[in-house]
């Protein structure tokens, strides 16, 4: 199994300057190659055919460009080739016109050494180790944990004022075929980051009140400064130092929660949320300006602050080691559906946290009720009183005579029930449109 190992580097001034040059060269190569690809697509759409502008063509042109531009030789050849390979993959996945430019002030420098056999790591003491990288020599890094496997590649990146190295390692582990756990549904929200169908709430304050006040003060100061000035650069550096703490806390929270969920449960069900579309601006255009722009901007900040997409990525990463399956379901009507009686009514959600069914009177926390619907949408039942382990569960109701319930046929697909259309009035709608096998 391929795993990542990330460490903080302790570079000398010369090494830091050289890494910055490598990043600038890679950024220039990325932008030039992306411009070539966009021109090729534009000519192709107009009916002007020519040689395909792909990775192999651009690699050969890069070797010829080094004779005319000696500054390209400052970075190793395989680093620049890896940049072109990353661009080729991005253009194939998303298209040339959807790949972003790497702007100088909005992109953090990063580059990759793909030749793992040319990278050597030595242990210096309990806290420090060093790695030998092409054209950089020996670089020291904080040995927070063992590398634990054969190195395939090394990626250097800058975050704020610090440089980090990430080793891609073959650790020799295999994904387990069986996980002795129970399914769980997770509802991602704005007030609470994640709520499970077992009734647990997971949340954390990523930015402290003092940090928010300082960041706001720096934003006001930035608006009065001239673009390109040294004072503006210092203010941006201070803002980055404040926001980096919140980003690190968010990443730590997502990693810990993902580890906890994948260890205890064999299936984790999430709503298929497209965060990029949900956080789009509501400004509109000059001819058709949007409505509730400030309210939408506040909602976008709240969604991005909770790290919905980062939690999903952390779950997928942690699931490789535990064998847990990550299932995505349709999020429609999960917050308006009563879990016991399956009646859909927007009036049942009285507030952000209160859910009272208008049909059967069932009362529950709104996020917990939504998480139960998310879990059931994937075809899994949710225990009424929670589950404390694989071999021991609490009883859901006292023993006694029970009415016979007719067996339900198996579901054809894992999805969310759609509501029947009811003509006239605001009558609650019953979910009877489940597709059966």
LINMOWO-V234430 format. One record per pair of residues at least 12 apart in sequence whose C-alpha atoms are under 8 Angstrom apart, sorted by sequence separation. I is the first residue (numbers start at 0). GAP is how many residues later the second one is. If there is no record, write none. Layout:
# LINMOWO-V234430
I|GAP / I|GAP
This chain:
# LINMOWO-V234430
39|12 / 118|12 / 119|12 / 127|12 / 128|12 / 153|12 / 154|12 / 183|12 / 184|12 / 280|12 / 335|12 / 344|12 / 352|12 / 353|12 / 383|12 / 418|12 / 419|12 / 39|13 / 118|13 / 119|13 / 127|13 / 128|13 / 153|13 / 183|13 / 221|13 / 335|13 / 344|13 / 352|13 / 382|13 / 417|13 / 418|13 / 419|13 / 118|14 / 127|14 / 128|14 / 152|14 / 153|14 / 183|14 / 220|14 / 221|14 / 281|14 / 334|14 / 342|14 / 351|14 / 352|14 / 354|14 / 416|14 / 417|14 / 418|14 / 117|15 / 118|15 / 126|15 / 127|15 / 151|15 / 152|15 / 280|15 / 281|15 / 416|15 / 417|15 / 36|16 / 117|16 / 126|16 / 150|16 / 151|16 / 152|16 / 280|16 / 342|16 / 416|16 / 417|16 / 35|17 / 36|17 / 125|17 / 126|17 / 150|17 / 151|17 / 217|17 / 348|17 / 416|17 / 150|18 / 151|18 / 149|19 / 150|19 / 337|19 / 340|19 / 112|20 / 146|20 / 148|20 / 149|20 / 217|20 / 218|20 / 278|20 / 279|20 / 112|21 / 147|21 / 148|21 / 149|21 / 217|21 / 278|21 / 58|22 / 146|22 / 148|22 / 277|22 / 339|22 / 412|22 / 147|23 / 148|23 / 410|23 / 411|23 / 214|24 / 278|24 / 337|24 / 410|24 / 411|24 / 32|25 / 58|25 / 278|25 / 410|25 / 411|25 / 57|26 / 409|26 / 410|26 / 214|27 / 408|27 / 409|27 / 82|28 / 213|28 / 214|28 / 408|28 / 54|29 / 82|29 / 54|30 / 81|30 / 338|30 / 81|31 / 210|31 / 334|31 / 337|31 / 338|31 / 78|32 / 81|32 / 118|32 / 334|32 / 378|32 / 54|33 / 78|33 / 274|33 / 336|33 / 338|33 / 53|34 / 78|34 / 116|34 / 118|34 / 274|34 / 334|34 / 335|34 / 338|34 / 77|35 / 78|35 / 115|35 / 116|35 / 118|35 / 334|35 / 377|35 / 378|35 / 77|36 / 115|36 / 206|36 / 333|36 / 336|36 / 377|36 / 77|37 / 114|37 / 115|37 / 333|37 / 376|37 / 377|37 / 113|38 / 114|38 / 115|38 / 206|38 / 334|38 / 376|38 / 377|38 / 113|39 / 205|39 / 206|39 / 333|39 / 376|39 / 112|40 / 113|40 / 205|40 / 333|40 / 376|40 / 111|41 / 112|41 / 205|41 / 111|42 / 112|42 / 373|42 / 111|43 / 205|43 / 330|43 / 110|44 / 111|44 / 205|44 / 109|45 / 110|45 / 328|45 / 24|46 / 109|46 / 110|46 / 24|47 / 109|47 / 329|47 / 108|48 / 109|48 / 328|48 / 24|49 / 25|49 / 107|49 / 108|49 / 203|49 / 328|49 / 24|50 / 107|50 / 327|50 / 28|51 / 32|51 / 107|51 / 326|51 / 21|52 / 20|53 / 21|53 / 25|53 / 29|53 / 33|53 / 253|53 / 257|53 / 261|53 / 20|54 / 25|54 / 28|54 / 29|54 / 32|54 / 260|54 / 28|55 / 40|55 / 201|55 / 249|56 / 253|56 / 254|56 / 257|56 / 258|56 / 261|56 / 267|56 / 269|56 / 271|56 / 25|57 / 29|57 / 249|57 / 253|57 / 257|57 / 261|57 / 265|57 / 266|57 / 267|57 / 268|57 / 269|57 / 270|57 / 271|57 / 37|58 / 75|58 / 265|58 / 266|58 / 267|58 / 268|58 / 269|58 / 270|58 / 271|58 / 272|58 / 36|59 / 37|59 / 75|59 / 250|59 / 254|59 / 258|59 / 262|59 / 264|59 / 265|59 / 266|59 / 267|59 / 268|59 / 269|59 / 270|59 / 271|59 / 253|60 / 254|60 / 257|60 / 261|60 / 266|60 / 268|60 / 270|60 / 262|61 / 33|62 / 261|62 / 33|67 / 358|69 / 30|70 / 357|70 / 29|71 / 30|71 / 29|72 / 26|75 / 343|75 / 26|76 / 159|77 / 159|80 / 159|81 / 183|81 / 26|82 / 181|82 / 182|82 / 185|82 / 333|82 / 344|82 / 180|83 / 181|83 / 182|83 / 183|83 / 184|83 / 185|83 / 186|83 / 187|83 / 332|83 / 344|83 / 159|84 / 180|84 / 181|84 / 182|84 / 183|84 / 184|84 / 185|84 / 186|84 / 331|84 / 343|84 / 344|84 / 23|85 / 25|85 / 179|85 / 180|85 / 181|85 / 182|85 / 183|85 / 184|85 / 185|85 / 328|85 / 329|85 / 330|85 / 332|85 / 342|85 / 343|85 / 22|86 / 178|86 / 179|86 / 180|86 / 182|86 / 328|86 / 329|86 / 331|86 / 342|86 / 343|86 / 22|87 / 178|87 / 328|87 / 342|87 / 343|87 / 22|88 / 341|88 / 342|88 / 19|89 / 21|89 / 341|89 / 205|99 / 270|103 / 269|104 / 268|105 / 269|105 / 268|106 / 268|109 / 189|112 / 189|113 / 192|113 / 188|114 / 192|114 / 192|115 / 189|116 / 188|117 / 17|118 / 187|120 / 14|121 / 263|125 / 10|128 / 9|129 / 10|129 / 8|130 / 9|130 / 8|131 / 9|131 / 8|132 / 9|132 / 7|133 / 8|133 / 6|134 / 7|134 / 6|135 / 6|136 / 6|137 / 4|142 / 178|143 / 178|144 / 174|145 / 175|145 / 177|145 / 178|145 / 174|146 / 175|146 / 176|146 / 173|147 / 174|147 / 175|147 / 172|148 / 174|148 / 10|152 / 8|153 / 9|153 / 7|154 / 8|154 / 7|155 / 8|155 / 7|156 / 8|156 / 6|157 / 7|157 / 5|158 / 6|158 / 5|159 / 6|159 / 5|160 / 4|161 / 5|161 / 3|162 / 4|162 / 3|163 / 4|163 / 3|164 / 4|164 / 2|165 / 3|165 / 1|166 / 2|166 / 1|167 / 2|167 / 1|168 / 2|168 / 0|169 / 1|169 / 198|169 / 0|170 / 197|170 / 0|171 / 196|171 / 0|172 / 194|172 / 195|172 / 196|172 / 0|173 / 194|173 / 196|173 / 0|174 / 196|174 / 195|175 / 196|175 / 194|176 / 195|176 / 188|178 / 196|178 / 186|180 / 186|181 / 186|183 / 186|184 / 197|184 / 185|185 / 196|185 / 197|185 / 184|186 / 184|187 / 186|187 / 197|187 / 198|187 / 184|188 / 185|188 / 197|188 / 184|189 / 185|189 / 197|189 / 184|190 / 183|191 / 184|191 / 182|192 / 182|197 / 183|198 / 182|199 / 180|208 / 181|208 / 180|209 / 179|210
